[in-house]
Amino acid sequence: MAKILDMPKLSPTMEEGQISAWHKKEGEPVGVDDLLAEVETDKATMEFRSFDKGTLLKILVPAGSMVKLGQPVAVLGAPGEDVSSLVAQAGSGGAAPAAPKAEAQPAPAPAAQPAPANGGGAPSTDGGRVKASPYVRKLARERGLSLAGVAGSGPNGRIVARDVEALPAGGPAPSAPARPAAPRAEAPLPESRPLSMMRKTIARRLTESKQTVPHFYLTIDVDADALFGLREQINQDLAAALKDKAPKISFNDLVLKAVAVALVRVPEANAQFTPDAILYHRRVDISVAVAVDEGLVTPVVRDANQKTVLEIAGEVRDLAGRARDKKLKPEEMTGGTFSVSNLGMYGIDEFSAVINPPEGAILAVGQVRREPVVRGDAVVPGRRMAMTLSCDHRVIDGAVGATFLKALRAILEHPTQILL
């Protein structure tokens, strides 16, 4: 008997999702745990797998559509089964199309316009730009197809995945010759990019953080000469021992380990505010800020105090790589007790970061700078590194934050402690 498939909850914080791509076509058999579609949620692209077996009789929402939890997305049943009543029950599918890009007001043009040769309607372009999502563009590139002149069947003529799949191998037939460009407006309108699920979540969470968490900031400048020397020595030893397979240890790997040791020494900084109590964590799970195309994610290095620098380096590389590919699991991005954000690789000397609730603090790390320093009575070349601790004043007072930074500075300036 046919049944309607609803959009399931694919992550703990998911309220809606955008179907990036369908992996089954109408009429294809579906087995238990078969991949039906990929869904972009507020944190990552998740796999939507089938809980039943049967035949995919009807897709109710196309790729590129926004769908709320529990909304109908497809109909599964026996081959040839009449599902018209179920389709009617589902209505239009209830999916909200992704927000279209704002379009410039066109200049007046003659009413008659030749239709494109591919027959679908006006070609899906916006001021010379093809109206298609990054996923659809990628799909076309993989198939060696051009989207120029393709008439999209999505909202406002947007090209969606099914339009690409319907194209012949040689691509669309050429469009009618373009008319001369209209006179340029006095000021070009800005490009409008619809908010992704990730960007919506970032906007909501960071706004809540700045509005509800009383931030204050403490900054230190660390002598990084010894840390630089330790990193060089570790990488030389790894290269000698492992040759071409040797991993590289970064400053960030050493900082993460130093932060973990400092949190053990000053556990009052490893804390979280709740309405009834302050929670002092006995675990050291460090959230690491990773930049991705659509914003920022914070995968968590669990029990960082119990791991070696080499283990932390390997785990961070794995987490960061899967974060950029949107392959992280929801549980890998939640439950941190303290965050570290490093912009040193971008040439940033110093900055302040926004706390990632419900954590009580975040450490912002700048680049290692070459500059003159005073040693004894002499001015000599040296290396310095600025760090700013953003603290939730409900949890961490100034003295506690200063004590934590003092401990962290001592570890970084005598970094063999990291290896103990």
N, C-alpha and C positions, 0 to 999 in steps of 0.2 A: 504494500500500500504506500502510495506516495506521501511524502512529508515535506514540510517547509524547513529549510535550514536557516537558523537565525545567526546573527553576528555574536560570537562568544566573547567572553572577557579574556583577553590574551595577555594582560599584564595587570598587576594589582591596582594601578592608578588609571587604567584605561576607561574612558567614558565614551569615546567614539574612535573610529579608525578610518583610514583611507585605503581602499583596495588598490594595491599597486599593480597586481597582475593576477590573472586567473591561470592556474596550471592545468585545469581540466576544461574541455570544451563540451558543449551540449551534445548529448548522445554518447559520451564516453563512459565506460564503466568506472566505478569508484569502489575501492576497497577500504576496509577499516584502517585508519591512520594514513591514508593516502593524502598527499598534499593537494588541497583544493586551490588555495590562493595565498598570496603574500599580502599582509596588512601592515601599513605603517601606523604605529601607535604613537603615544606621547613620548616614548623612550627609544624605540627601535623598530625595525621591520620584523614582524613576527610571522610564523608559519600558522596558517589556518588549516588544520587537518580534519579529516572526516571521522566522525564517531560511528558511522554506519556504512553499510555497503549497498550498492545499487547502481543505478545509471543517473548521471547528471542530466535531468530532463529539461531544466530551464534555469538560466542565469538571470536573476531579477535586477541586478545592478551591474553596470559595466565597470571595467578597470578605470581608476581615476575618481571614483565616487566616494564621498564621505558617508559613513554609515554609523549610526548610533547603536549602542549595545541592545541586543534583542530584536533588531530590525531584520525582516526577511531579506535574504541575499540570494537564495537558490532553492530549487525543488529537486529532491532526490526520490527515485522510485524505480518501478520495473520498466523495461524497454517497451515503448509504444503506449504506455499508460496515459490516459487522458488527464491532464493536470489543469485544464482551463479553470475549474472551480477554485483550485488552490491559488492559481495566479491571480484570479479576481479577488480572492480573500486577502492576498498579500497587497492588493492595490497596485500602485505604481512601483512598489519596491521600497518606498520610503527613504531612498537614499538621497542625501543632499549633495549635488555636484560640488566639486572643489571650487572655491571662489574664483571667478574669472578675473583676468587681469584688466585693469582699467584701460579703456581705449581712448585714444585721442579723438576729438570730434572731427569727422571727416569734412573736408572742404566740399562745397556744392559740386555735383558732377551731373552729367546728363543722365536721365532716368534709365535709358536703355543701356544694358551692359551685357556683353556676350558671356554666356555660361562657360565654365571651364570644361575642357574636353573629357575630364573624368566623371562628369555628370552629377556630382553630389551636391552642388551648391557653391557658394563663393569659396575660393581657396582660403585656407585657415592661416592667414597672415595678419599681423598687426604692425603696420608701419614698416614692413619689410621683415619682421621677425615671425618665424613660424610659431603658431600657438600650440605648443605641445609640452608635456612634462619632461623632466630629465629622463625618466624611465622610458617614455615613448621614443625620445631621441636616441637613447642607447639601443633600444630594440631595432630601430631603423638602421643605425650604424652597423650593428652586428649582421644584418641581412643585406648590407650594401645598398640600401635604398635611400632615395632623396625624398624629403617631405615637402619640397617646394611644389606648390600647385595642388596638394592633396586637400580635398574637402572633408573637414572633420565632422563626425557625427555626434561629438560631445557638446556640452553646454557652450553656447555662443560660438559654435563652429570649431571648438577645440578638438585637436586630433587626439584620439585615444588609441589604446593598444589594438582594438579590433580593426581599426582603419588600416593600421600597418600590416596586420595579418592578412587582410583582404587584398593587399597590393600584389600585382603580378611581379615576377622576378625582376623584370626590367624597370620597375618603378612606375609611377603614374604617367599617364599620357601628358604631353606638354600642354600647358595652359594657353589660353588666348593671349595674344601680345598685350603687354602691360600698357596702360595709358600713360601719358606724360604725367610726371609727378605734379601735384598741386603746389602752389606757392607755399613756401615754408612759413609756419606761424611765427609770430614775433618771439615767442619763448616756447621751446619744446617741453612737453609735459614729461614728468618723471616716469620712469618705468615702475610699474606696480607689480610686486611679487606676492602672491597669496601666502599667508602664514602657514607653515608646516605644523604638524602636530607637535614636533619637538620645540619649535620656536614659540608656540602658544604656551606650552608648559613652562619654558624658561621665563617668559614674560610674567606669567601668573605667580610662579614660585619666588622669583627674585623681587617682585613688587611686594608680595606678602612679607618677605624677609626684611626689606628696608622699612616697611610700615609697622611691623610688629616686633622686630628684634632690635633692642637698643645697642647699636654698634659703638665700639670705641676702638682705637688703633694704637699699636705700639710698634716702633721701628728700631731695629738694630743694624749695625754695619759690622760684618764679620771679616776677620783676616782669613782669606781663603788660600794662602800660600801652601799650608800643610795639606789641605784638602786636595788642592791641585796636584801636589806631589804624590799623594796616596793614589789618586785616580790613575796617574801616569804609570805608577809602579804596578798596580793591579792589572792594567791593560797590557803592559809589557809581559808580565808573568803569564797571563792567559794566552797571549800570542805565542810565547815560547812553548807552552805546554800543549795547546790545542791547534796550533798552526792556523790553517784557513777556516777552521770551524770555531775559532775563538769569538765569543760575544764581546761587545763593547760595553763597559760600565760608564754611565753618564754621571754628571754632577747630580742630576735629579735622583738617581738611584741611591747615591750616598746621602743626599738630604733626607729622603724618605726613611732610610734606616736610622739616621740621626734623630729625626722627629719621633720615631717609634721608641727609641731609647729614652729620649727626654720625657715622653709621656709616661713611661714607667716610673721615672724618677719624680715627676710632678703630676701625679694622677688627678689632681684637682683641675687640670686643664683638659682632661679627657672626660668631659661631663656634658650633660644635657638637661635642659629645663623642662619640667612638666608642671601643670597647675598645682600639684600637690606636693612635689618633692623635686630635688635635684638628683639626677641619676649619675653616679660616678662609675664609669664602665671599668670592668676588670679585663676586657679585651681591648686590643689595639688594632682596630680596623680602619685603615687610612683610605679615604676617598681621594682619587687622583684626577684632577681636571684634565680632560682630553678634548682638544678642539676637533670638531668634525664639520662637514660642509654646511650643516644647517644650524650649528650652534656649539653647544658644550654638553658633554656627558661626564659623569663621575663614577667610573668603575672603582671597585673597592678591593684593596689588597688586604686580605684577612690575616690576622695574627702577625702583623709586620714585625713586631718585636721578636718573634721566634724564628724569623727567616734570615738567611744570610743575604748579603748584598747581591750575590750572584742569583739567588732565587728570586729576590725582588725584581732585579733587572729583567729576568726572563718572563716573570708574570706581568710586569708592566708592558713589555713589548707585545705580549699576547693579547692582553686586554685592550690596549690602544689600537692594535690592528683590527681586532674584531669590532671595536667601537666604530671605526671608520667604515667598516663594511656593514654596519647595522646588524651584527650577528651576536651581540651580547644578550644574555638572558636577563630578565627583569631582576632576579635575585642577585645578579652580579653588580647591580647599580644601586642597591639599597642597603641600609644597615650600617653605614660608616659611622665612626665616632669622632672623626677629626678629618679636615680636608687640607690638601696641599695643592696650590696652583702656581705653576712655574712658567713665567714668560721670558725667562732669560734667553732662550733660543731665538726669540724675536728681537733681541737687542734692547729690551726694556730694563732700565736700571732699577726702578722702584715703582710699586703700585700698591693699591689697597683693594682687596677682594671682598665680595659680598658673601656673608655666611650662608651655608647650605643647611637650612633647618632639617631635622631637629638638632643638628650638631651645634656645639657651643663655640666653635672657633674655626678659622681657616688661616693658613699661613701663605702669604704671597711672596714668591721668591724671584728676585731679579737676577740679571746676568753677572758673571764674574768679570769685574772691571780691572784693567791694567791702569795703575796710577801710582804716583809717588807716595810713599808712606814713611813715617818716622820710626826708626829703630835705634834706640839709644839716643845718641847725639847726631845721628846721620840720617839724611833723607835718601832713601834707596827705592828702586822699583819694587812694586808689590802688587798684590791682587786683593780686591775687596768684593764683598757680596752683600747687598742690602736685602733685608727681610722685614715684612710688616705682618704683624699678627692682628687680625680682626677678631674681636671678642664680643660675645653676648654678655652684656653687663649684668644680666639677671643671674648668670652662672659664674662668670669669671670676673673678679675684681682686678684693679690695676696691679696690686701686689702679686696676685697669682700669675697674671700674664707676664709680668716682669720676671718672676722667678722661673717660669717656663723658658723664656727667651734667654735668660742667663745660663740655664742648664744646656740649652741647645747650642749657644755660642761656645761654651766650654767643650762640648763634644766635637763640634765642627773644627775648632782651632786645635784640638788634639785628637785627630780623627781615628787613631788606632783603637780608640774606645768602641768605634763602630764594629770592629772585627772581633771583639771579645764575646 
